[in-house]
Amino acid sequence: MTEILNDICPLGNHLQHYWDRLSREERKMEFDEEGLFSLTPQKVALEIADNTAGNIIVDAFCGVGGSAIGFALKGKSVIAIDNSSDRLSMAKNNSEIFGVSSLIEFAQGDCMQILPTLKPDSIFLDPPWGGTDYGNITEFKLSNFEPDGKSLLDLSFSITNSVVMRLPKNFALDELNQFNKKYELQKNFLDGQLLHYCVYFR
Protein backbone atom coordinates (compact mmCIF):
# COMPACT_ATOMS: atom_id res chain seq x y z
CA MET A 1 0.00 0.00 0.00
CA THR A 2 2.85 2.39 0.84
CA GLU A 3 4.41 1.81 -2.57
CA ILE A 4 1.10 2.56 -4.31
CA LEU A 5 0.58 5.77 -2.34
CA ASN A 6 4.14 6.81 -3.12
CA ASP A 7 3.22 6.80 -6.82
CA ILE A 8 0.67 9.57 -6.28
CA CYS A 9 2.02 13.12 -6.23
CA PRO A 10 1.24 14.60 -2.78
CA LEU A 11 1.04 18.11 -4.27
CA GLY A 12 -1.75 17.36 -6.70
CA ASN A 13 -2.51 15.70 -10.02
CA HIS A 14 -1.38 18.78 -12.00
CA LEU A 15 2.21 17.99 -10.94
CA GLN A 16 2.00 14.21 -11.34
CA HIS A 17 4.26 14.07 -14.42
CA TYR A 18 7.02 15.86 -12.48
CA TRP A 19 6.59 13.36 -9.63
CA ASP A 20 6.79 10.45 -12.08
CA ARG A 21 10.34 11.50 -12.99
CA LEU A 22 11.61 10.88 -9.48
CA SER A 23 13.25 7.81 -8.01
CA ARG A 24 11.91 6.24 -4.81
CA GLU A 25 14.74 7.92 -2.90
CA GLU A 26 13.99 11.33 -4.39
CA ARG A 27 10.34 10.98 -3.37
CA LYS A 28 11.48 11.11 0.27
CA MET A 29 12.57 14.71 -0.28
CA GLU A 30 10.64 17.76 0.92
CA PHE A 31 9.00 19.87 -1.80
CA ASP A 32 6.68 22.75 -2.41
CA GLU A 33 5.09 23.13 -5.85
CA GLU A 34 7.86 25.29 -7.31
CA GLY A 35 10.51 23.07 -5.75
CA LEU A 36 9.03 20.02 -7.46
CA PHE A 37 8.45 21.35 -10.96
CA SER A 38 11.84 23.09 -11.05
CA LEU A 39 13.81 20.14 -9.65
CA THR A 40 16.55 18.63 -11.78
CA PRO A 41 16.10 14.84 -11.46
CA GLN A 42 19.10 13.31 -9.73
CA LYS A 43 20.23 11.23 -12.71
CA VAL A 44 20.53 14.45 -14.74
CA ALA A 45 21.99 16.43 -11.83
CA LEU A 46 24.82 13.90 -11.59
CA GLU A 47 25.54 14.23 -15.32
CA ILE A 48 25.75 18.01 -14.92
CA ALA A 49 28.05 17.62 -11.91
CA ASP A 50 30.35 15.34 -13.90
CA ASN A 51 30.71 18.02 -16.59
CA THR A 52 31.19 20.96 -14.22
CA ALA A 53 34.81 21.98 -13.65
CA GLY A 54 36.46 22.46 -10.28
CA ASN A 55 35.76 21.49 -6.69
CA ILE A 56 34.02 24.59 -5.31
CA ILE A 57 30.65 25.18 -6.95
CA VAL A 58 28.05 27.88 -6.37
CA ASP A 59 24.46 26.83 -7.05
CA ALA A 60 22.94 30.29 -7.37
CA PHE A 61 19.27 29.15 -7.36
CA CYS A 62 19.29 25.97 -5.30
CA GLY A 63 15.54 25.57 -4.74
CA VAL A 64 14.95 22.39 -2.72
CA GLY A 65 18.51 21.26 -3.38
CA GLY A 66 18.42 18.81 -6.28
CA SER A 67 21.43 20.12 -8.20
CA ALA A 68 23.40 21.04 -5.07
CA ILE A 69 22.96 17.48 -3.82
CA GLY A 70 24.12 16.17 -7.21
CA PHE A 71 27.32 18.23 -7.01
CA ALA A 72 27.93 17.07 -3.43
CA LEU A 73 27.36 13.41 -4.32
CA LYS A 74 30.25 13.85 -6.78
CA GLY A 75 32.46 15.09 -3.92
CA LYS A 76 32.31 18.80 -4.71
CA SER A 77 31.95 21.54 -2.09
CA VAL A 78 28.82 23.57 -2.74
CA ILE A 79 27.57 27.00 -1.76
CA ALA A 80 23.81 26.82 -2.28
CA ILE A 81 21.90 30.11 -2.51
CA ASP A 82 18.17 30.73 -2.49
CA ASN A 83 16.03 33.72 -1.60
CA SER A 84 13.30 31.57 -0.01
CA SER A 85 13.89 30.59 3.62
CA ASP A 86 11.29 27.82 3.33
CA ARG A 87 12.89 26.30 0.25
CA LEU A 88 16.35 26.60 1.78
CA SER A 89 15.14 24.72 4.86
CA MET A 90 13.82 21.98 2.58
CA ALA A 91 17.15 21.86 0.75
CA LYS A 92 19.02 21.41 4.04
CA ASN A 93 16.75 18.56 5.08
CA ASN A 94 17.05 16.97 1.64
CA SER A 95 20.84 17.13 1.78
CA GLU A 96 20.69 15.16 5.03
CA ILE A 97 18.56 12.47 3.38
CA PHE A 98 21.37 11.91 0.86
CA GLY A 99 24.14 12.20 3.46
CA VAL A 100 25.87 15.22 1.91
CA SER A 101 24.93 18.07 4.26
CA SER A 102 28.57 18.47 5.35
CA LEU A 103 29.56 19.39 1.78
CA ILE A 104 26.93 22.11 1.29
CA GLU A 105 26.91 25.59 2.78
CA PHE A 106 23.50 27.24 2.51
CA ALA A 107 23.02 30.99 2.08
CA GLN A 108 19.73 32.87 1.98
CA GLY A 109 19.51 36.00 -0.14
CA ASP A 110 19.74 37.54 -3.58
CA CYS A 111 22.40 35.76 -5.62
CA MET A 112 23.15 38.99 -7.50
CA GLN A 113 24.40 40.42 -4.20
CA ILE A 114 26.00 37.27 -2.80
CA LEU A 115 27.89 36.09 -5.91
CA PRO A 116 30.41 39.00 -5.97
CA THR A 117 31.53 38.05 -2.44
CA LEU A 118 32.50 34.51 -3.49
CA LYS A 119 35.44 32.91 -5.31
CA PRO A 120 34.15 29.60 -6.70
CA ASP A 121 35.68 27.42 -9.39
CA SER A 122 32.32 27.27 -11.20
CA ILE A 123 28.92 28.90 -10.97
CA PHE A 124 25.76 26.93 -11.77
CA LEU A 125 22.80 29.05 -12.86
CA ASP A 126 19.28 27.66 -12.88
CA PRO A 127 17.08 30.76 -12.58
CA PRO A 128 13.27 30.46 -12.65
CA TRP A 129 11.71 29.94 -16.07
CA GLY A 130 8.44 31.65 -15.14
CA GLY A 131 6.50 28.63 -13.93
CA THR A 132 5.09 25.60 -15.71
CA ASP A 133 3.81 27.65 -18.67
CA TYR A 134 7.30 28.39 -20.02
CA GLY A 135 6.71 25.88 -22.81
CA ASN A 136 4.08 28.17 -24.31
CA ILE A 137 6.83 30.59 -25.35
CA THR A 138 7.90 29.91 -28.94
CA GLU A 139 11.51 30.97 -28.38
CA PHE A 140 12.60 31.31 -24.77
CA LYS A 141 15.18 34.10 -24.47
CA LEU A 142 17.62 35.21 -21.79
CA SER A 143 15.23 38.04 -20.94
CA ASN A 144 12.55 35.48 -20.02
CA PHE A 145 14.57 34.24 -17.05
CA GLU A 146 13.84 35.73 -13.64
CA PRO A 147 16.14 37.59 -13.04
CA ASP A 148 17.36 38.48 -16.54
CA GLY A 149 19.71 35.83 -17.90
CA LYS A 150 22.15 38.20 -19.58
CA SER A 151 22.69 40.12 -16.34
CA LEU A 152 23.26 36.84 -14.51
CA LEU A 153 25.79 35.61 -17.04
CA ASP A 154 27.64 38.93 -17.20
CA LEU A 155 27.97 38.96 -13.41
CA SER A 156 29.07 35.32 -13.33
CA PHE A 157 31.72 35.86 -16.02
CA SER A 158 33.19 38.66 -13.89
CA ILE A 159 33.78 36.07 -11.15
CA THR A 160 34.87 32.91 -13.02
CA ASN A 161 35.27 31.69 -16.60
CA SER A 162 33.52 28.43 -15.73
CA VAL A 163 29.78 29.05 -15.80
CA VAL A 164 27.03 26.46 -16.31
CA MET A 165 23.42 27.32 -17.08
CA ARG A 166 20.35 25.12 -17.38
CA LEU A 167 18.18 26.07 -20.36
CA PRO A 168 14.65 25.06 -21.36
CA LYS A 169 14.35 22.95 -24.49
CA ASN A 170 12.59 25.83 -26.29
CA PHE A 171 15.52 28.18 -25.63
CA ALA A 172 16.75 30.35 -28.52
CA LEU A 173 20.28 28.95 -28.66
CA ASP A 174 21.65 31.76 -30.83
CA GLU A 175 21.29 34.00 -27.75
CA LEU A 176 24.47 32.37 -26.41
CA ASN A 177 26.66 33.75 -29.21
CA GLN A 178 26.52 37.35 -27.95
CA PHE A 179 29.06 36.60 -25.21
CA ASN A 180 31.88 35.67 -27.62
CA LYS A 181 32.88 32.76 -25.40
CA LYS A 182 33.46 29.13 -26.21
CA TYR A 183 30.83 26.81 -24.83
CA GLU A 184 29.68 23.23 -24.89
CA LEU A 185 25.99 22.41 -25.19
CA GLN A 186 24.67 19.29 -23.49
CA LYS A 187 21.28 17.72 -24.11
CA ASN A 188 19.86 16.24 -20.92
CA PHE A 189 17.57 13.26 -21.42
CA LEU A 190 15.46 11.25 -19.00
CA ASP A 191 13.78 8.02 -20.08
CA GLY A 192 14.57 8.85 -23.70
CA GLN A 193 12.95 12.29 -23.61
CA LEU A 194 14.76 15.61 -23.88
CA LEU A 195 14.23 17.51 -20.61
CA HIS A 196 16.38 20.57 -21.22
CA TYR A 197 19.84 21.78 -22.25
CA CYS A 198 22.86 22.73 -20.20
CA VAL A 199 25.44 25.16 -21.53
CA TYR A 200 28.99 24.99 -20.18
CA PHE A 201 31.14 28.07 -20.64
CA ARG A 202 34.78 27.23 -19.93
C-alpha positions as CSV (number, residue, x, y, z in Angstrom):
1,M,0.0,0.0,0.0
2,T,2.9,2.4,0.8
3,E,4.4,1.8,-2.6
4,I,1.1,2.6,-4.3
5,L,0.6,5.8,-2.3
6,N,4.1,6.8,-3.1
7,D,3.2,6.8,-6.8
8,I,0.7,9.6,-6.3
9,C,2.0,13.1,-6.2
10,P,1.2,14.6,-2.8
11,L,1.0,18.1,-4.3
12,G,-1.8,17.4,-6.7
13,N,-2.5,15.7,-10.0
14,H,-1.4,18.8,-12.0
15,L,2.2,18.0,-10.9
16,Q,2.0,14.2,-11.3
17,H,4.3,14.1,-14.4
18,Y,7.0,15.9,-12.5
19,W,6.6,13.4,-9.6
20,D,6.8,10.5,-12.1
21,R,10.3,11.5,-13.0
22,L,11.6,10.9,-9.5
23,S,13.2,7.8,-8.0
24,R,11.9,6.2,-4.8
25,E,14.7,7.9,-2.9
26,E,14.0,11.3,-4.4
27,R,10.3,11.0,-3.4
28,K,11.5,11.1,0.3
29,M,12.6,14.7,-0.3
30,E,10.6,17.8,0.9
31,F,9.0,19.9,-1.8
32,D,6.7,22.7,-2.4
33,E,5.1,23.1,-5.8
34,E,7.9,25.3,-7.3
35,G,10.5,23.1,-5.8
36,L,9.0,20.0,-7.5
37,F,8.5,21.4,-11.0
38,S,11.8,23.1,-11.1
39,L,13.8,20.1,-9.7
40,T,16.6,18.6,-11.8
41,P,16.1,14.8,-11.5
42,Q,19.1,13.3,-9.7
43,K,20.2,11.2,-12.7
44,V,20.5,14.4,-14.7
45,A,22.0,16.4,-11.8
46,L,24.8,13.9,-11.6
47,E,25.5,14.2,-15.3
48,I,25.7,18.0,-14.9
49,A,28.0,17.6,-11.9
50,D,30.4,15.3,-13.9
51,N,30.7,18.0,-16.6
52,T,31.2,21.0,-14.2
53,A,34.8,22.0,-13.7
54,G,36.5,22.5,-10.3
55,N,35.8,21.5,-6.7
56,I,34.0,24.6,-5.3
57,I,30.6,25.2,-6.9
58,V,28.0,27.9,-6.4
59,D,24.5,26.8,-7.0
60,A,22.9,30.3,-7.4
61,F,19.3,29.1,-7.4
62,C,19.3,26.0,-5.3
63,G,15.5,25.6,-4.7
64,V,15.0,22.4,-2.7
65,G,18.5,21.3,-3.4
66,G,18.4,18.8,-6.3
67,S,21.4,20.1,-8.2
68,A,23.4,21.0,-5.1
69,I,23.0,17.5,-3.8
70,G,24.1,16.2,-7.2
71,F,27.3,18.2,-7.0
72,A,27.9,17.1,-3.4
73,L,27.4,13.4,-4.3
74,K,30.3,13.8,-6.8
75,G,32.5,15.1,-3.9
76,K,32.3,18.8,-4.7
77,S,32.0,21.5,-2.1
78,V,28.8,23.6,-2.7
79,I,27.6,27.0,-1.8
80,A,23.8,26.8,-2.3
81,I,21.9,30.1,-2.5
82,D,18.2,30.7,-2.5
83,N,16.0,33.7,-1.6
84,S,13.3,31.6,0.0
85,S,13.9,30.6,3.6
86,D,11.3,27.8,3.3
87,R,12.9,26.3,0.3
88,L,16.3,26.6,1.8
89,S,15.1,24.7,4.9
90,M,13.8,22.0,2.6
91,A,17.2,21.9,0.8
92,K,19.0,21.4,4.0
93,N,16.8,18.6,5.1
94,N,17.0,17.0,1.6
95,S,20.8,17.1,1.8
96,E,20.7,15.2,5.0
97,I,18.6,12.5,3.4
98,F,21.4,11.9,0.9
99,G,24.1,12.2,3.5
100,V,25.9,15.2,1.9
101,S,24.9,18.1,4.3
102,S,28.6,18.5,5.4
103,L,29.6,19.4,1.8
104,I,26.9,22.1,1.3
105,E,26.9,25.6,2.8
106,F,23.5,27.2,2.5
107,A,23.0,31.0,2.1
108,Q,19.7,32.9,2.0
109,G,19.5,36.0,-0.1
110,D,19.7,37.5,-3.6
111,C,22.4,35.8,-5.6
112,M,23.2,39.0,-7.5
113,Q,24.4,40.4,-4.2
114,I,26.0,37.3,-2.8
115,L,27.9,36.1,-5.9
116,P,30.4,39.0,-6.0
117,T,31.5,38.0,-2.4
118,L,32.5,34.5,-3.5
119,K,35.4,32.9,-5.3
120,P,34.2,29.6,-6.7
121,D,35.7,27.4,-9.4
122,S,32.3,27.3,-11.2
123,I,28.9,28.9,-11.0
124,F,25.8,26.9,-11.8
125,L,22.8,29.1,-12.9
126,D,19.3,27.7,-12.9
127,P,17.1,30.8,-12.6
128,P,13.3,30.5,-12.7
129,W,11.7,29.9,-16.1
130,G,8.4,31.6,-15.1
131,G,6.5,28.6,-13.9
132,T,5.1,25.6,-15.7
133,D,3.8,27.6,-18.7
134,Y,7.3,28.4,-20.0
135,G,6.7,25.9,-22.8
136,N,4.1,28.2,-24.3
137,I,6.8,30.6,-25.3
138,T,7.9,29.9,-28.9
139,E,11.5,31.0,-28.4
140,F,12.6,31.3,-24.8
141,K,15.2,34.1,-24.5
142,L,17.6,35.2,-21.8
143,S,15.2,38.0,-20.9
144,N,12.6,35.5,-20.0
145,F,14.6,34.2,-17.1
146,E,13.8,35.7,-13.6
147,P,16.1,37.6,-13.0
148,D,17.4,38.5,-16.5
149,G,19.7,35.8,-17.9
150,K,22.2,38.2,-19.6
151,S,22.7,40.1,-16.3
152,L,23.3,36.8,-14.5
153,L,25.8,35.6,-17.0
154,D,27.6,38.9,-17.2
155,L,28.0,39.0,-13.4
156,S,29.1,35.3,-13.3
157,F,31.7,35.9,-16.0
158,S,33.2,38.7,-13.9
159,I,33.8,36.1,-11.2
160,T,34.9,32.9,-13.0
161,N,35.3,31.7,-16.6
162,S,33.5,28.4,-15.7
163,V,29.8,29.0,-15.8
164,V,27.0,26.5,-16.3
165,M,23.4,27.3,-17.1
166,R,20.4,25.1,-17.4
167,L,18.2,26.1,-20.4
168,P,14.6,25.1,-21.4
169,K,14.4,23.0,-24.5
170,N,12.6,25.8,-26.3
171,F,15.5,28.2,-25.6
172,A,16.7,30.3,-28.5
173,L,20.3,28.9,-28.7
174,D,21.6,31.8,-30.8
175,E,21.3,34.0,-27.7
176,L,24.5,32.4,-26.4
177,N,26.7,33.8,-29.2
178,Q,26.5,37.3,-28.0
179,F,29.1,36.6,-25.2
180,N,31.9,35.7,-27.6
181,K,32.9,32.8,-25.4
182,K,33.5,29.1,-26.2
183,Y,30.8,26.8,-24.8
184,E,29.7,23.2,-24.9
185,L,26.0,22.4,-25.2
186,Q,24.7,19.3,-23.5
187,K,21.3,17.7,-24.1
188,N,19.9,16.2,-20.9
189,F,17.6,13.3,-21.4
190,L,15.5,11.3,-19.0
191,D,13.8,8.0,-20.1
192,G,14.6,8.9,-23.7
193,Q,12.9,12.3,-23.6
194,L,14.8,15.6,-23.9
195,L,14.2,17.5,-20.6
196,H,16.4,20.6,-21.2
197,Y,19.8,21.8,-22.2
198,C,22.9,22.7,-20.2
199,V,25.4,25.2,-21.5
200,Y,29.0,25.0,-20.2
201,F,31.1,28.1,-20.6
202,R,34.8,27.2,-19.9
